[in-house]
Amino acid sequence: MSRFLSILLITLALLNSSPVKAQVSQIFYTEPEKEDGRRTNFEIIGKFNDNFLVFKNNGANSAISIYDSDMRVQQRVPLTFMPERYINIDFVAYPDYFILIYEYQKKSIVHIAAVKLSPQAQPIGQPIELDTTQVGFASNNKIYTTIFSENRQRIMIYKINSKDPKNFLFTTFLYDADLKLIDRHRLYLPMEERNDLFTDFLVDDQGQFVFAKYLRSGSNDYVSRVSVVTKGPTADSFSIRDIGAGDRILDEIKIKVDNNNNRYIISGFYYQQRRGNIEGQYTVLWDKASNSRQEEKVTVFSDELRALAKSTDASIKTAFNDFFIKHIITKRDGGYLLVSESLYTTSRGSMFNRWDYMNPGYGPGFYSPYYSPYYNPWARNYGNYATRFHAENIMVLSYDKESNLQWSNIIPKSQFDDETENLISHELVNTGGELHFLFNLYERRNMLLNDQSVSPEGRITRYPTLHNLDKGYDFMPRYGKQVSSWESVIPCLYRNYLCFAKVDF
């Protein structure tokens, strides 16, 4: 007995002497369902109690599959209230229910409706029609966009009429978590230049609508002016403020809400000259209360970082020319992490550059006056050329609350695929103590899911090959979704069937 006690004490001492890291422990797969294939539209809704819900659409049939903790299907619930064809669908998940928001067209009227559903995918009450738009023609163009706050207590639906190219008409609807209307407004936004474009549209925890408007000086050229555009929860007009970047030559702009510190983070790469090389990172911290610039910082990328980041064919000078910002992650202390990834395409018939890749054609539909700020990655058109997609190194930068660089590191990888992006790039999983990056790599002619993590101090850990990687399953981590602090659900293909895998950390 005393020997057993000694062994137990030694074991506990060893466990307490080193930090415990979140590592992938097990993977559970769904069985292939005959209805689900490569053409199935899907959305991972989330985790409710011990079950996982996934929306699926095959032509005129929409349903929600409910899986248990081992990813065994418990039920496939048909959504009989859904129209046979829909234009777009969104989900907002809460602990005890979720909201399904769907857009569809009947004749010349586009409708947007919503319904609350239980964890068993049963409607709680009847669907509610939120708005309609007469388009006057048969079309499947997306008109409405749904966004929601970080705490999910504010949901905004908006549409943008761009019939007058110099004065866009916004219609906004702000709801609470019970779909009670808080505010509805129609307001105009002047568009001074033909090349004015928008960043992502966001809503903060108080219901303030925020985005950035920027000017490209020419077709597929650099950003020359950036303004922060905000609308308070009940405001009847936009506030437009220049961020004060001056003549600085900037790249694609990203914006992030920092709810903990009541501000917005606006960031992008910058250049020294037109059609030059990326030199570093430009960031503005925007104070929400004063609606003004709080801090401006420029981070110049060092030669050491360039040497780590560059791909095999790139030089140190061009090391960051294919990098795109993918994530901005806020910290409680006011600092933040910025994650970017090297992405580019090559073709036997044509060569696509950075400006082609980041301009897939946002704007009004060809036959529609309504502006759609998002695009469908499945439908991206690169012409009649054989296109190869590349996703390479990942860069992680950590900044303090004043935007001073604390540390930087590179996760090396090299991925490519022909005619599709589905199996390349990565999923980011935040387990609290680490950021995990899940991505496919070829090992001995087999494509295996890899897990590499970054600690709060910037240390990279490459974990051993994941357990329970069954042959025949091809993961699509870029479409994965973190459903709890230690679980992620990733879609995968198995013999042309769409399946899903739950990854436990």
ABEGO torsion letter per residue (X at the ends): XAAAAAAAAAAAAAAAABBBBBBBABBBBBBBBAABBAABBBBBAEBBEABBBBBBBBEABBBBBBBBAAGBBABBBBBAABBABBABBBBBBBAABBBBBBBBBBEABBBBBBBBBBAAGBBBEBBBBABBBBAGBBBABBABBBBBBAAGABBBBBBBBAABAABBBBBBBBBBAAGBBABBBBBBBBBABAABBBBBBBBBAAGBBBBBBBBBABBGBBBABBBBBBBBAABABBBBBBAGAEABBBBBBBBBBBAAAGBBBBBBBBBABBGBBBAEBBBBBBBAAAGBBABBBBBBBBAAAAAAABBAABBAAAAAAABBBABBBBBAAGBBBBBBBBBBBBBAABBBBAAAAABAGBEBBAABABBBABBBAAABBAEABBBBBBBBBBBBBBBBAAGBBABBBBBBBBBBBBGBAAABEBBBBBAGABBBBBBBBBBGGBBBBBBBBBBAAGBBBBBBBBBGBBBGBBBBAAABBBABAABBBBBBBBGGBBBBBBBBX
